[in-house]
Amino acid sequence: MSIIYVLIPIAILFVVIAIGVFFWAVRSEQFSDLNKQAHSILFEDDKEQHKKSNDGN
């Protein structure tokens, strides 16, 4: 039963840290444009391949 007195403050500390990290991420605009990265994965290679094919001509 005495372990509860140790685990509850540790759990509260983890929650406070997680909330702090979340608000830091929101303030530093980590979540501002979620679709940009998804689209850049799809089209980034096409641009590089297009440059390489034009350099060869």
CNS distance restraints for C-alpha pairs under 8 A (distance, minus, plus):
assign (resid   1 and name CA) (resid   5 and name CA) 7.73 0.50 0.50
assign (resid   2 and name CA) (resid   6 and name CA) 7.27 0.50 0.50
assign (resid   3 and name CA) (resid   7 and name CA) 6.18 0.50 0.50
assign (resid   4 and name CA) (resid   8 and name CA) 5.91 0.50 0.50
assign (resid   5 and name CA) (resid   9 and name CA) 7.10 0.50 0.50
assign (resid   6 and name CA) (resid  10 and name CA) 6.52 0.50 0.50
assign (resid   7 and name CA) (resid  11 and name CA) 6.03 0.50 0.50
assign (resid   8 and name CA) (resid  12 and name CA) 6.16 0.50 0.50
assign (resid   9 and name CA) (resid  13 and name CA) 6.05 0.50 0.50
assign (resid  10 and name CA) (resid  14 and name CA) 6.28 0.50 0.50
assign (resid  11 and name CA) (resid  15 and name CA) 6.28 0.50 0.50
assign (resid  12 and name CA) (resid  16 and name CA) 6.20 0.50 0.50
assign (resid  13 and name CA) (resid  17 and name CA) 6.19 0.50 0.50
assign (resid  14 and name CA) (resid  18 and name CA) 6.10 0.50 0.50
assign (resid  15 and name CA) (resid  19 and name CA) 6.13 0.50 0.50
assign (resid  16 and name CA) (resid  20 and name CA) 6.10 0.50 0.50
assign (resid  17 and name CA) (resid  21 and name CA) 6.16 0.50 0.50
assign (resid  18 and name CA) (resid  22 and name CA) 6.15 0.50 0.50
assign (resid  19 and name CA) (resid  23 and name CA) 6.23 0.50 0.50
assign (resid  20 and name CA) (resid  24 and name CA) 6.12 0.50 0.50
assign (resid  21 and name CA) (resid  25 and name CA) 6.17 0.50 0.50
assign (resid  22 and name CA) (resid  26 and name CA) 6.31 0.50 0.50
assign (resid  23 and name CA) (resid  27 and name CA) 6.09 0.50 0.50
assign (resid  24 and name CA) (resid  28 and name CA) 6.11 0.50 0.50
assign (resid  25 and name CA) (resid  29 and name CA) 6.28 0.50 0.50
assign (resid  25 and name CA) (resid  30 and name CA) 5.30 0.50 0.50
assign (resid  25 and name CA) (resid  31 and name CA) 7.31 0.50 0.50
assign (resid  26 and name CA) (resid  30 and name CA) 5.91 0.50 0.50
assign (resid  26 and name CA) (resid  31 and name CA) 6.25 0.50 0.50
assign (resid  26 and name CA) (resid  32 and name CA) 7.99 0.50 0.50
assign (resid  33 and name CA) (resid  37 and name CA) 7.83 0.50 0.50
assign (resid  34 and name CA) (resid  38 and name CA) 7.17 0.50 0.50
assign (resid  35 and name CA) (resid  39 and name CA) 6.18 0.50 0.50
assign (resid  36 and name CA) (resid  40 and name CA) 6.08 0.50 0.50
assign (resid  37 and name CA) (resid  41 and name CA) 6.36 0.50 0.50
assign (resid  38 and name CA) (resid  42 and name CA) 6.94 0.50 0.50
assign (resid  39 and name CA) (resid  43 and name CA) 6.34 0.50 0.50
assign (resid  40 and name CA) (resid  44 and name CA) 5.37 0.50 0.50
assign (resid  41 and name CA) (resid  45 and name CA) 7.70 0.50 0.50
assign (resid  43 and name CA) (resid  47 and name CA) 6.75 0.50 0.50
assign (resid  44 and name CA) (resid  48 and name CA) 6.72 0.50 0.50
assign (resid  45 and name CA) (resid  49 and name CA) 6.09 0.50 0.50
assign (resid  46 and name CA) (resid  50 and name CA) 6.02 0.50 0.50
assign (resid  47 and name CA) (resid  51 and name CA) 6.24 0.50 0.50
assign (resid  48 and name CA) (resid  52 and name CA) 6.28 0.50 0.50
assign (resid  49 and name CA) (resid  53 and name CA) 6.15 0.50 0.50
assign (resid  50 and name CA) (resid  54 and name CA) 6.25 0.50 0.50
assign (resid  51 and name CA) (resid  55 and name CA) 6.15 0.50 0.50
assign (resid  52 and name CA) (resid  56 and name CA) 6.41 0.50 0.50
assign (resid  53 and name CA) (resid  57 and name CA) 6.86 0.50 0.50
